[in-house]
């Protein structure tokens, strides 16, 4: 529901007036409000009639004020509303805003008649550990560039090595060119881009994909994002000076703080239809995450770790509920409703199921994951510093952190 819509930009003042007329200043807009003010909406904001169901993502028949402003507002307002829905990552938010203003100011200069070069493609590099939202931010960049009229579509295509590299001569160039054509007018997001470069291998076709991408990087209007882990991406760029010269902006994704992970955990639990014991506030959740997981696990998984915790905390709750429900059914002849409230005990049990991660001095052995849970062995890597073209470190949090990468 947060996707940008239409090229007409409306100011906050205009949206304030429309919102107040429709809702009387309430926090939500209902279908009833829409019906009562149909003529007004049809004359001032007809897109609202057409797109109400798009904004009403949970099909509740209501639209929140934040959703409304983000959907119909100008680029500044859209970005502000988007950032408000993201947990933590203040440095990355700052860097995203820096990028936005750099692009917007050049656009305004050109509109005013100044000759400001816009012949180059937009080539972005994302460096961050797993689970920090690189893919999510890639989508946001696509929406943002569309919102401010830099690209004609919101198209966002994610690809990895397998979609770019073929198995015989000529196939790689064809696959890569087809993918570039598929993303025309939008954004190509190459995840784990460093995998295109195989060390000490003259026969690997990944270099062919890199060369084809570099040719596209000279084409006006192309937007390409190269994403991956910090150390690996630094090495990848270093051995491909052609790419290094073409990078227009670099984003560094910091790891989430323990406090951020506490908030993400709460969202993950709520997303599954459960809730956390009301006596367990954010400070308590932060303590659970800090005590129940290792720094290596948090650095290697970030937001993705909270999915593991939430999922396995529910398993722990179920293990307690089964005998209780069975006993209650036997005594009363009818089944009582099982609990949906997770306590710190269940959450700590969920933490114990998080896959173990190797630390600097070797693998840790303080976790005992169940057999079906895989063991991660990749050590944590530290994020680098931004290039001269970039800003501070880049970290986003979203209302739905499940898709963080």
Protein Blocks (a to p, Z undefined) as FASTA:
>chain_A
ZZcehjbdcdfklmmmmmmmmnnopabdcfklmmmmmmmmmmmmmmlmmmmmmmmmnono
pacfklmmmmmmcfklmmmmmmmmpggjllmmmmmmmmmmmmmmmmmmmmnopacdfkbc
cdddddddehiommmmmmmmmmmmmmnopafbfcdcdddfklmpccbehklmmmmmmmmm
mmgoiacddehkllmpcghiakbcklmmmmmmmmmmmpghiacdddddfklmmmmmmmmm
mlmmmpmbdcddddddfklmmmmmmmmmmmnopacdfklcfklmmmmmmmmpcfklmmmn
mmmmmmmmmmmmmmmmmmmmmmmmmmmmmmnopacdddfbdcfklmmmmmmmpccdddfk
occfkbccdfklccdfbdcdddddddfklccddddddfblmlgZZ
